[in-house]
Amino acid sequence: MKEMASLGESLVKLIEELQIEKPLQHGRAMQIWSEVVGKKIASKTEPVKIEHGTLIVHVKSPSWRNELQFYKQQIQHDLNEQLGEEIVKEIVFR
């Protein structure tokens, strides 16, 4: 008799078969953006998309865009730490 897999195991297998793990992680990165950067930065920014490991973030003003350059590596590190793997390889502020 064939052993039944748990729902969680079945979902993991389905995600792997459909090859949608990366898009799901990309969506999660966008969802946790405000949690990772905090309310102040989140109010001045909006993550737009992730393409080939590059997170594109819209910034409301040039002065904020310049300021965020100093925090880019830390934000990238914190995002990837929350995601449990290196999803974001680069951040571009526009």
N, CA, C and O atoms as CSV, one atom per row, in Angstrom:
chain,resi,resn,atom,element,x,y,z
A,1,MET,N,N,0.845,-1.188,0.000
A,1,MET,CA,C,0.000,0.000,0.000
A,1,MET,C,C,0.888,1.247,0.000
A,1,MET,O,O,1.887,1.304,0.716
A,2,LYS,N,N,0.522,2.226,-0.794
A,2,LYS,CA,C,1.277,3.472,-0.917
A,2,LYS,C,C,1.029,4.357,0.298
A,2,LYS,O,O,-0.109,4.541,0.729
A,3,GLU,N,N,2.127,4.908,0.846
A,3,GLU,CA,C,2.029,5.774,2.018
A,3,GLU,C,C,1.583,7.171,1.594
A,3,GLU,O,O,2.056,7.695,0.585
A,4,MET,N,N,0.685,7.770,2.354
A,4,MET,CA,C,0.195,9.112,2.042
A,4,MET,C,C,1.196,10.155,2.523
A,4,MET,O,O,1.740,10.056,3.623
A,5,ALA,N,N,1.426,11.150,1.682
A,5,ALA,CA,C,2.304,12.255,2.047
A,5,ALA,C,C,1.489,13.309,2.782
A,5,ALA,O,O,0.283,13.446,2.578
A,6,SER,N,N,2.184,14.052,3.649
A,6,SER,CA,C,1.496,15.130,4.347
A,6,SER,C,C,1.173,16.243,3.357
A,6,SER,O,O,1.748,16.309,2.270
A,7,LEU,N,N,0.258,17.105,3.740
A,7,LEU,CA,C,-0.112,18.231,2.890
A,7,LEU,C,C,1.106,19.107,2.609
A,7,LEU,O,O,1.315,19.537,1.474
A,8,GLY,N,N,1.911,19.371,3.640
A,8,GLY,CA,C,3.109,20.197,3.471
A,8,GLY,C,C,4.085,19.595,2.481
A,8,GLY,O,O,4.626,20.301,1.630
A,9,GLU,N,N,4.315,18.287,2.585
A,9,GLU,CA,C,5.220,17.603,1.658
A,9,GLU,C,C,4.674,17.671,0.234
A,9,GLU,O,O,5.424,17.874,-0.721
A,10,SER,N,N,3.375,17.502,0.104
A,10,SER,CA,C,2.743,17.558,-1.216
A,10,SER,C,C,2.880,18.948,-1.835
A,10,SER,O,O,3.142,19.078,-3.031
A,11,LEU,N,N,2.700,19.994,-1.009
A,11,LEU,CA,C,2.839,21.365,-1.515
A,11,LEU,C,C,4.265,21.649,-1.952
A,11,LEU,O,O,4.484,22.259,-2.999
A,12,VAL,N,N,5.229,21.217,-1.168
A,12,VAL,CA,C,6.639,21.425,-1.519
A,12,VAL,C,C,6.942,20.736,-2.848
A,12,VAL,O,O,7.594,21.317,-3.715
A,13,LYS,N,N,6.473,19.511,-3.008
A,13,LYS,CA,C,6.707,18.767,-4.250
A,13,LYS,C,C,6.046,19.482,-5.440
A,13,LYS,O,O,6.646,19.590,-6.509
A,14,LEU,N,N,4.827,19.963,-5.256
A,14,LEU,CA,C,4.115,20.671,-6.319
A,14,LEU,C,C,4.846,21.950,-6.713
A,14,LEU,O,O,4.999,22.238,-7.900
A,15,ILE,N,N,5.291,22.708,-5.734
A,15,ILE,CA,C,6.030,23.951,-5.990
A,15,ILE,C,C,7.297,23.655,-6.788
A,15,ILE,O,O,7.627,24.378,-7.728
A,16,GLU,N,N,8.004,22.592,-6.413
A,16,GLU,CA,C,9.215,22.205,-7.139
A,16,GLU,C,C,8.885,21.794,-8.570
A,16,GLU,O,O,9.570,22.197,-9.510
A,17,GLU,N,N,7.838,20.994,-8.733
A,17,GLU,CA,C,7.458,20.521,-10.067
A,17,GLU,C,C,7.033,21.675,-10.973
A,17,GLU,O,O,7.352,21.679,-12.162
A,18,LEU,N,N,6.326,22.638,-10.427
A,18,LEU,CA,C,5.867,23.781,-11.213
A,18,LEU,C,C,6.945,24.845,-11.392
A,18,LEU,O,O,6.765,25.798,-12.150
A,19,GLN,N,N,8.057,24.679,-10.698
A,19,GLN,CA,C,9.181,25.620,-10.737
A,19,GLN,C,C,8.744,27.044,-10.409
A,19,GLN,O,O,9.084,27.993,-11.116
A,20,ILE,N,N,7.990,27.172,-9.329
A,20,ILE,CA,C,7.509,28.501,-8.923
A,20,ILE,C,C,8.093,28.946,-7.597
A,20,ILE,O,O,7.624,29.918,-7.005
A,21,GLU,N,N,9.114,28.244,-7.125
A,21,GLU,CA,C,9.711,28.605,-5.847
A,21,GLU,C,C,10.312,30.008,-5.874
A,21,GLU,O,O,10.085,30.797,-4.956
A,22,LYS,N,N,11.083,30.327,-6.926
A,22,LYS,CA,C,11.706,31.657,-7.013
A,22,LYS,C,C,10.654,32.767,-7.093
A,22,LYS,O,O,10.757,33.743,-6.350
A,23,PRO,N,N,9.643,32.655,-7.970
A,23,PRO,CA,C,8.621,33.707,-7.988
A,23,PRO,C,C,7.916,33.873,-6.638
A,23,PRO,O,O,7.561,34.988,-6.257
A,24,LEU,N,N,7.713,32.778,-5.922
A,24,LEU,CA,C,7.095,32.883,-4.601
A,24,LEU,C,C,8.010,33.626,-3.639
A,24,LEU,O,O,7.546,34.456,-2.857
A,25,GLN,N,N,9.311,33.333,-3.690
A,25,GLN,CA,C,10.271,34.021,-2.833
A,25,GLN,C,C,10.378,35.498,-3.221
A,25,GLN,O,O,10.546,36.356,-2.355
A,26,HIS,N,N,10.281,35.793,-4.509
A,26,HIS,CA,C,10.310,37.196,-4.962
A,26,HIS,C,C,9.117,37.949,-4.365
A,26,HIS,O,O,9.265,39.061,-3.859
A,27,GLY,N,N,7.953,37.338,-4.428
A,27,GLY,CA,C,6.759,37.956,-3.853
A,27,GLY,C,C,6.897,38.154,-2.358
A,27,GLY,O,O,6.477,39.176,-1.815
A,28,ARG,N,N,7.484,37.177,-1.699
A,28,ARG,CA,C,7.684,37.294,-0.246
A,28,ARG,C,C,8.645,38.435,0.076
A,28,ARG,O,O,8.437,39.166,1.044
A,29,ALA,N,N,9.691,38.591,-0.727
A,29,ALA,CA,C,10.642,39.689,-0.514
A,29,ALA,C,C,9.927,41.027,-0.584
A,29,ALA,O,O,10.213,41.933,0.199
A,30,MET,N,N,9.005,41.149,-1.514
A,30,MET,CA,C,8.241,42.395,-1.653
A,30,MET,C,C,7.331,42.598,-0.435
A,30,MET,O,O,7.159,43.723,0.034
A,31,GLN,N,N,6.759,41.520,0.064
A,31,GLN,CA,C,5.845,41.617,1.209
A,31,GLN,C,C,6.566,42.020,2.485
A,31,GLN,O,O,6.013,42.768,3.291
A,32,ILE,N,N,7.781,41.543,2.686
A,32,ILE,CA,C,8.483,41.825,3.942
A,32,ILE,C,C,9.325,43.097,3.877
A,32,ILE,O,O,9.988,43.450,4.853
A,33,TRP,N,N,9.305,43.785,2.742
A,33,TRP,CA,C,10.106,44.998,2.564
A,33,TRP,C,C,9.924,45.969,3.729
A,33,TRP,O,O,10.906,46.380,4.347
A,34,SER,N,N,8.686,46.338,4.033
A,34,SER,CA,C,8.454,47.347,5.081
A,34,SER,C,C,8.890,46.847,6.455
A,34,SER,O,O,9.353,47.631,7.284
A,35,GLU,N,N,8.747,45.573,6.694
A,35,GLU,CA,C,9.192,44.990,7.967
A,35,GLU,C,C,10.715,45.086,8.097
A,35,GLU,O,O,11.236,45.380,9.173
A,36,VAL,N,N,11.412,44.838,7.003
A,36,VAL,CA,C,12.876,44.837,7.020
A,36,VAL,C,C,13.436,46.251,7.104
A,36,VAL,O,O,14.364,46.499,7.874
A,37,VAL,N,N,12.887,47.185,6.322
A,37,VAL,CA,C,13.458,48.539,6.277
A,37,VAL,C,C,12.872,49.481,7.325
A,37,VAL,O,O,13.469,50.517,7.615
A,38,GLY,N,N,11.736,49.151,7.888
A,38,GLY,CA,C,11.099,50.008,8.878
A,38,GLY,C,C,10.103,50.973,8.249
A,38,GLY,O,O,10.102,51.183,7.036
A,39,LYS,N,N,9.260,51.552,9.089
A,39,LYS,CA,C,8.164,52.408,8.621
A,39,LYS,C,C,8.639,53.658,7.887
A,39,LYS,O,O,8.061,54.040,6.870
A,40,LYS,N,N,9.680,54.289,8.398
A,40,LYS,CA,C,10.137,55.551,7.811
A,40,LYS,C,C,10.613,55.349,6.373
A,40,LYS,O,O,10.186,56.071,5.472
A,41,ILE,N,N,11.493,54.373,6.156
A,41,ILE,CA,C,11.989,54.108,4.801
A,41,ILE,C,C,10.867,53.550,3.936
A,41,ILE,O,O,10.756,53.907,2.763
A,42,ALA,N,N,10.042,52.686,4.494
A,42,ALA,CA,C,8.935,52.100,3.721
A,42,ALA,C,C,7.975,53.168,3.214
A,42,ALA,O,O,7.391,53.021,2.141
A,43,SER,N,N,7.809,54.243,3.983
A,43,SER,CA,C,6.897,55.305,3.548
A,43,SER,C,C,7.461,56.109,2.377
A,43,SER,O,O,6.717,56.810,1.692
A,44,LYS,N,N,8.761,56.011,2.145
A,44,LYS,CA,C,9.413,56.761,1.067
A,44,LYS,C,C,9.796,55.882,-0.119
A,44,LYS,O,O,10.320,56.376,-1.117
A,45,THR,N,N,9.533,54.567,-0.012
A,45,THR,CA,C,9.961,53.629,-1.049
A,45,THR,C,C,8.853,52.643,-1.390
A,45,THR,O,O,7.894,52.469,-0.638
A,46,GLU,N,N,9.013,52.001,-2.546
A,46,GLU,CA,C,8.104,50.930,-2.935
A,46,GLU,C,C,8.876,49.914,-3.780
A,46,GLU,O,O,9.369,50.256,-4.855
A,47,PRO,N,N,8.985,48.666,-3.304
A,47,PRO,CA,C,9.632,47.656,-4.127
A,47,PRO,C,C,8.754,47.372,-5.346
A,47,PRO,O,O,7.546,47.178,-5.210
A,48,VAL,N,N,9.353,47.348,-6.528
A,48,VAL,CA,C,8.588,47.211,-7.763
A,48,VAL,C,C,8.632,45.784,-8.290
A,48,VAL,O,O,7.592,45.193,-8.581
A,49,LYS,N,N,9.838,45.228,-8.414
A,49,LYS,CA,C,9.977,43.867,-8.944
A,49,LYS,C,C,11.389,43.358,-8.681
A,49,LYS,O,O,12.293,44.112,-8.321
A,50,ILE,N,N,11.543,42.067,-8.872
A,50,ILE,CA,C,12.862,41.441,-8.830
A,50,ILE,C,C,13.088,40.783,-10.181
A,50,ILE,O,O,12.291,39.958,-10.627
A,51,GLU,N,N,14.186,41.161,-10.825
A,51,GLU,CA,C,14.575,40.602,-12.119
A,51,GLU,C,C,15.986,40.071,-12.019
A,51,GLU,O,O,16.917,40.823,-11.731
A,52,HIS,N,N,16.151,38.785,-12.253
A,52,HIS,CA,C,17.476,38.162,-12.248
A,52,HIS,C,C,18.249,38.489,-10.973
A,52,HIS,O,O,19.450,38.754,-11.027
A,53,GLY,N,N,17.571,38.471,-9.834
A,53,GLY,CA,C,18.211,38.720,-8.555
A,53,GLY,C,C,18.349,40.179,-8.181
A,53,GLY,O,O,18.852,40.489,-7.101
A,54,THR,N,N,17.913,41.092,-9.050
A,54,THR,CA,C,18.012,42.526,-8.774
A,54,THR,C,C,16.648,43.062,-8.348
A,54,THR,O,O,15.673,42.990,-9.097
A,55,LEU,N,N,16.600,43.595,-7.142
A,55,LEU,CA,C,15.378,44.200,-6.616
A,55,LEU,C,C,15.337,45.657,-7.056
A,55,LEU,O,O,16.243,46.431,-6.748
A,56,ILE,N,N,14.293,46.022,-7.770
A,56,ILE,CA,C,14.089,47.407,-8.216
A,56,ILE,C,C,13.164,48.075,-7.212
A,56,ILE,O,O,12.069,47.581,-6.943
A,57,VAL,N,N,13.606,49.204,-6.659
A,57,VAL,CA,C,12.838,49.920,-5.645
A,57,VAL,C,C,12.610,51.356,-6.109
A,57,VAL,O,O,13.563,52.075,-6.409
A,58,HIS,N,N,11.349,51.769,-6.166
A,58,HIS,CA,C,11.006,53.149,-6.498
A,58,HIS,C,C,11.161,53.986,-5.233
A,58,HIS,O,O,10.653,53.623,-4.171
A,59,VAL,N,N,11.862,55.103,-5.355
A,59,VAL,CA,C,12.094,56.004,-4.219
A,59,VAL,C,C,11.452,57.345,-4.548
A,59,VAL,O,O,11.582,57.845,-5.666
A,60,LYS,N,N,10.757,57.925,-3.571
A,60,LYS,CA,C,9.962,59.134,-3.811
A,60,LYS,C,C,10.761,60.404,-4.059
A,60,LYS,O,O,10.226,61.358,-4.622
A,61,SER,N,N,12.031,60.443,-3.653
A,61,SER,CA,C,12.801,61.662,-3.883
A,61,SER,C,C,14.276,61.330,-4.105
A,61,SER,O,O,14.774,60.321,-3.606
A,62,PRO,N,N,14.972,62.193,-4.862
A,62,PRO,CA,C,16.404,61.973,-5.100
A,62,PRO,C,C,17.226,61.974,-3.814
A,62,PRO,O,O,18.191,61.219,-3.695
A,63,SER,N,N,16.855,62.805,-2.864
A,63,SER,CA,C,17.629,62.841,-1.616
A,63,SER,C,C,17.515,61.515,-0.856
A,63,SER,O,O,18.498,61.036,-0.292
A,64,TRP,N,N,16.329,60.930,-0.841
A,64,TRP,CA,C,16.156,59.611,-0.203
A,64,TRP,C,C,16.915,58.544,-0.988
A,64,TRP,O,O,17.517,57.649,-0.395
A,65,ARG,N,N,16.891,58.633,-2.304
A,65,ARG,CA,C,17.604,57.667,-3.138
A,65,ARG,C,C,19.098,57.693,-2.798
A,65,ARG,O,O,19.724,56.642,-2.658
A,66,ASN,N,N,19.658,58.884,-2.667
A,66,ASN,CA,C,21.073,59.012,-2.298
A,66,ASN,C,C,21.332,58.459,-0.904
A,66,ASN,O,O,22.317,57.751,-0.694
A,67,GLU,N,N,20.478,58.765,0.034
A,67,GLU,CA,C,20.634,58.297,1.417
A,67,GLU,C,C,20.609,56.774,1.490
A,67,GLU,O,O,21.388,56.167,2.225
A,68,LEU,N,N,19.714,56.167,0.727
A,68,LEU,CA,C,19.559,54.712,0.775
A,68,LEU,C,C,20.761,53.963,0.214
A,68,LEU,O,O,20.961,52.791,0.531
A,69,GLN,N,N,21.560,54.622,-0.610
A,69,GLN,CA,C,22.767,53.975,-1.123
A,69,GLN,C,C,23.689,53.523,0.009
A,69,GLN,O,O,24.378,52.510,-0.111
A,70,PHE,N,N,23.696,54.279,1.106
A,70,PHE,CA,C,24.534,53.936,2.259
A,70,PHE,C,C,24.048,52.685,2.985
A,70,PHE,O,O,24.827,52.020,3.666
A,71,TYR,N,N,22.777,52.368,2.842
A,71,TYR,CA,C,22.171,51.250,3.560
A,71,TYR,C,C,21.886,50.040,2.667
A,71,TYR,O,O,21.352,49.031,3.127
A,72,LYS,N,N,22.241,50.150,1.409
A,72,LYS,CA,C,21.879,49.127,0.427
A,72,LYS,C,C,22.372,47.726,0.811
A,72,LYS,O,O,21.590,46.775,0.772
A,73,GLN,N,N,23.617,47.582,1.172
A,73,GLN,CA,C,24.150,46.260,1.519
A,73,GLN,C,C,23.483,45.685,2.762
A,73,GLN,O,O,23.211,44.486,2.825
A,74,GLN,N,N,23.223,46.533,3.744
A,74,GLN,CA,C,22.567,46.057,4.969
A,74,GLN,C,C,21.135,45.616,4.682
A,74,GLN,O,O,20.687,44.588,5.190
A,75,ILE,N,N,20.422,46.385,3.876
A,75,ILE,CA,C,19.048,46.023,3.510
A,75,ILE,C,C,19.046,44.703,2.747
A,75,ILE,O,O,18.221,43.830,3.016
A,76,GLN,N,N,19.957,44.555,1.806
A,76,GLN,CA,C,20.062,43.312,1.035
A,76,GLN,C,C,20.328,42.134,1.969
A,76,GLN,O,O,19.683,41.091,1.860
A,77,HIS,N,N,21.260,42.300,2.867
A,77,HIS,CA,C,21.585,41.249,3.833
A,77,HIS,C,C,20.372,40.888,4.684
A,77,HIS,O,O,20.063,39.710,4.862
A,78,ASP,N,N,19.688,41.898,5.206
A,78,ASP,CA,C,18.533,41.662,6.079
A,78,ASP,C,C,17.384,40.977,5.333
A,78,ASP,O,O,16.728,40.092,5.881
A,79,LEU,N,N,17.144,41.386,4.090
A,79,LEU,CA,C,16.102,40.740,3.282
A,79,LEU,C,C,16.416,39.260,3.092
A,79,LEU,O,O,15.568,38.400,3.328
A,80,ASN,N,N,17.645,38.973,2.663
A,80,ASN,CA,C,18.032,37.591,2.415
A,80,ASN,C,C,18.011,36.749,3.686
A,80,ASN,O,O,17.673,35.566,3.654
A,81,GLU,N,N,18.372,37.365,4.788
A,81,GLU,CA,C,18.330,36.644,6.067
A,81,GLU,C,C,16.892,36.264,6.417
A,81,GLU,O,O,16.634,35.143,6.857
A,82,GLN,N,N,15.967,37.185,6.224
A,82,GLN,CA,C,14.548,36.908,6.486
A,82,GLN,C,C,14.007,35.835,5.539
A,82,GLN,O,O,13.159,35.029,5.925
A,83,LEU,N,N,14.497,35.830,4.308
A,83,LEU,CA,C,14.031,34.875,3.301
A,83,LEU,C,C,14.677,33.503,3.467
A,83,LEU,O,O,14.166,32.506,2.958
A,84,GLY,N,N,15.796,33.456,4.177
A,84,GLY,CA,C,16.464,32.183,4.410
A,84,GLY,C,C,17.370,31.736,3.280
A,84,GLY,O,O,17.912,30.631,3.326
A,85,GLU,N,N,17.544,32.561,2.279
A,85,GLU,CA,C,18.456,32.271,1.172
A,85,GLU,C,C,18.728,33.554,0.401
A,85,GLU,O,O,18.034,34.556,0.572
A,86,GLU,N,N,19.756,33.509,-0.458
A,86,GLU,CA,C,20.118,34.716,-1.204
A,86,GLU,C,C,19.238,34.863,-2.439
A,86,GLU,O,O,19.553,34.356,-3.516
A,87,ILE,N,N,18.134,35.564,-2.256
A,87,ILE,CA,C,17.207,35.859,-3.346
A,87,ILE,C,C,17.586,37.191,-3.987
A,87,ILE,O,O,17.597,37.316,-5.211
A,88,VAL,N,N,17.897,38.182,-3.155
A,88,VAL,CA,C,18.234,39.524,-3.632
A,88,VAL,C,C,19.756,39.630,-3.725
A,88,VAL,O,O,20.452,39.620,-2.710
A,89,LYS,N,N,20.260,39.732,-4.954
A,89,LYS,CA,C,21.705,39.831,-5.177
A,89,LYS,C,C,22.158,41.279,-5.337
A,89,LYS,O,O,23.333,41.603,-5.167
A,90,GLU,N,N,21.196,42.140,-5.669
A,90,GLU,CA,C,21.486,43.565,-5.897
A,90,GLU,C,C,20.206,44.351,-5.657
A,90,GLU,O,O,19.104,43.839,-5.856
A,91,ILE,N,N,20.361,45.598,-5.228
A,91,ILE,CA,C,19.207,46.502,-5.086
A,91,ILE,C,C,19.507,47.752,-5.914
A,91,ILE,O,O,20.588,48.334,-5.824
A,92,VAL,N,N,18.523,48.149,-6.722
A,92,VAL,CA,C,18.644,49.369,-7.518
A,92,VAL,C,C,17.530,50.307,-7.073
A,92,VAL,O,O,16.349,49.962,-7.128
A,93,PHE,N,N,17.922,51.497,-6.632
A,93,PHE,CA,C,16.952,52.506,-6.222
A,93,PHE,C,C,16.726,53.449,-7.394
A,93,PHE,O,O,17.678,53.991,-7.956
A,94,ARG,N,N,15.455,53.644,-7.763
A,94,ARG,CA,C,15.113,54.534,-8.887
A,94,ARG,C,C,14.115,55.572,-8.451
A,94,ARG,O,O,13.705,56.410,-9.253
